[in-house]
Amino acid sequence: MAASLPDSTVVEVEAADGVIIRCRRYRREGARAVVCGHGLASTGYEFDLPLAGFSLAGKLYRLGYEVWIMNFSGAGHPPWQSEPRGARHSGDTQGALDLAAVVDRVVEETGQPCFYIGHSFGGMSLYIYLQGTAPSESASGAFVRDPELARRRNGKVAAALTVGSPASLADDLPPWWERLRRTSLMQSVMTKIEGFLLRRSRRKPLIPVGRFSRRFGFRHPWLTRMIMSGFLMKPYLRPEMMGKEACRLFGTWAGGDVACLHVAQSVHAARTGELASMDREGDGRLNYTDGMGAVTAPLAAAAGTRDFLCPAEGIRRKVLGEVSSEHTLFLPINGCGHCDMLYHLPLEEITGWMEWAAAAAT
């Protein structure tokens, strides 16, 4: 890790359902904490790659912050691996339970509201959290939205930055892809994939992406470098913005196990264009796209101008254009794709704005 970072400690945080969420903490006494949340099928290592210049945690620490890097349920590598809930969970639990528990712990430990940086579904988990989402007491596996809980949670986040985190996937894709997405053939294919994942979640609920990527990366480093820096990765990251060694390390360390139900939720979002809850039977009753008005915490949203998965204009309009936050900021990251933009964030400008937004909001 970066030489300027102190030794980290692994902190265990118990979620409301008893699952242990593990975080790495870079302690800085008296400083405001930044909580970092990773994306789908990834791990907290994406914020702290073992390569100079590719540790967002190191950059934040040098700017004067304490840093907590969390692994959502089921993600990570031992000894920094969170418990998996039997892998019978969707992305809803990341915001409703995992992030809720970690933010409470950070606020308790530091005595002040935290900052949050979330990448991809890590940012979408923030939207779920700030909307006051909680498990339903009357329907197993379902989620409900509580306005009073949303008010309290928004008060615990001094300011936040989401990176490549859409609230909707409708209408803002390239025209050719949007036309393809709406065809009956593509809708049928995505519906079948979603159904397959739901059925598989009852038998083999976990997709071991992390175990495979780490094992493959250590056994075949040159092949990992070639694959991760190749042309086929460009929809996911822009290898020319990272370099081959960073691509190799990203492919080895940043891959995380993921629940079938969570992937099914993402396929559902791609099919319908909207982010919705997903219980164990695949029912998405709670529409998070429609609930963005419940977000009142100061919010910045970064988007790569070459992000094929989450187009920048959609994030600007359907995230910042829908929230009730008085302080918002849009950050287009030129030339970057979905993952590589994490390492090109203008952090000094962002954290300066976050400090200003947090002061203005108090």
C-alpha positions, 0 to 999 in steps of 0.5 A, spaced: 500 500 500 502 507 499 507 508 504 504 514 507 498 510 509 498 508 516 497 500 518 490 499 517 485 495 522 479 491 520 473 493 524 467 488 524 460 492 524 454 488 526 448 489 521 441 489 524 440 482 521 446 480 525 451 479 519 458 481 520 460 487 515 468 488 515 471 494 514 478 497 513 480 503 517 485 508 516 485 512 523 486 519 523 484 522 530 479 528 530 478 528 522 472 527 519 471 520 516 470 518 509 466 511 508 468 508 501 463 503 498 465 498 492 461 496 486 457 490 484 461 484 483 467 488 486 471 489 493 473 494 497 480 493 494 478 498 488 479 503 493 486 501 495 490 497 489 497 495 491 500 500 486 503 507 487 498 512 484 492 507 485 490 508 492 484 512 493 484 511 500 491 514 500 489 520 496 484 521 501 488 520 507 493 525 505 488 530 504 487 529 512 481 524 512 480 518 516 478 512 511 473 506 512 473 502 506 467 497 507 466 490 503 458 489 502 455 482 505 459 477 501 464 481 498 472 481 500 478 476 501 480 474 508 481 476 513 477 482 510 471 479 508 464 480 510 459 475 511 455 473 506 447 472 508 447 465 505 448 469 499 440 470 499 440 477 498 439 483 493 443 490 492 437 492 497 441 490 503 447 493 501 443 500 503 438 498 508 442 494 512 450 494 510 451 501 509 446 503 515 450 499 520 457 502 518 455 509 517 452 508 524 458 506 527 463 511 524 458 517 526 459 513 533 466 512 533 468 519 530 462 524 533 460 527 527 457 526 520 461 522 515 463 523 508 461 517 503 464 515 496 460 510 492 462 507 486 457 504 481 452 500 485 456 502 491 453 509 489 446 506 488 446 503 495 447 510 498 441 512 494 437 506 497 440 508 504 438 515 504 431 513 501 430 510 508 429 503 506 428 498 511 426 490 511 419 490 511 416 487 518 410 484 514 413 481 508 419 476 508 424 479 503 421 485 501 423 492 503 419 499 505 421 506 505 420 510 511 420 518 511 422 519 518 428 514 517 430 517 511 430 524 514 435 521 520 440 518 515 440 524 511 443 527 517 448 522 518 452 524 511 455 530 511 456 530 503 457 524 498 460 523 492 457 517 487 461 515 481 458 512 475 452 510 479 445 511 475 438 512 478 435 510 472 438 506 465 432 508 461 433 513 455 440 516 456 444 510 453 446 511 446 441 511 441 442 504 437 443 501 444 436 504 447 433 501 440 436 494 441 434 494 449 427 495 447 426 490 442 422 484 443 428 479 442 432 483 447 427 484 452 425 476 452 433 475 452 434 479 459 427 476 462 430 469 461 436 471 464 433 474 470 429 468 471 435 463 470 438 467 476 432 467 480 432 460 480 439 459 481 439 463 487 435 458 490 440 452 489 446 455 488 445 463 490 453 465 490 457 467 483 464 466 486 467 471 482 472 474 487 474 467 488 476 465 481 479 472 479 484 472 485 486 465 484 486 466 476 490 472 477 495 469 482 496 463 477 496 467 471 499 474 472 501 475 464 494 472 462 490 477 467 494 483 464 492 481 457 485 480 458 484 486 463 488 491 458 485 488 452 479 491 447 474 487 450 474 490 457 473 497 454 465 497 456 467 496 463 474 500 463 478 504 459 485 500 459 489 506 456 487 510 462 490 505 467 496 502 464 497 494 464 499 493 471 494 497 474 489 493 470 492 486 472 491 488 479 484 491 478 482 484 475 486 480 481 484 484 487 477 488 485 473 482 483 468 480 489 463 474 490 456 476 488 449 473 489 445 471 484 439 475 486 443 481 486 445 480 479 438 479 477 436 486 480 441 489 475 439 485 469 432 487 471 434 495 471 437 494 465 431 491 462 426 496 465 430 502 465 429 503 473 432 501 479 427 497 483 427 493 490 428 485 489 425 480 494 427 473 494 421 471 489 424 477 484 418 482 486 420 489 485 415 493 489 419 499 491 422 503 485 428 507 487 428 511 481 422 514 483 424 515 490 430 520 489 426 526 491 428 523 498 435 524 498 437 531 501 444 530 503 449 534 499 451 530 493 456 530 487 456 525 482 461 523 477 461 520 470 466 518 465 464 521 459 466 514 455 462 510 460 458 505 456 454 502 462 452 508 465 452 514 460 454 521 464 448 525 461 443 520 465 447 521 471 446 528 471 439 529 469 436 523 473 440 523 479 442 530 480 436 533 477 431 529 481 434 529 488 432 534 493 439 536 495 440 544 496 448 542 494 449 538 488 455 538 483 456 534 477 463 532 475 464 529 468 471 525 468 473 526 461 476 520 457 474 515 462 470 509 462 466 505 468 472 503 473 478 507 471 474 514 473 475 512 480 483 513 479 482 520 475 477 524 480 479 531 481 480 529 489 482 536 491 476 540 488 471 534 490 473 534 497 473 542 497 466 542 495 464 537 500 467 541 506 463 547 503 457 543 502 457 540 509 459 547 512 453 550 508 448 544 510 449 545 518 
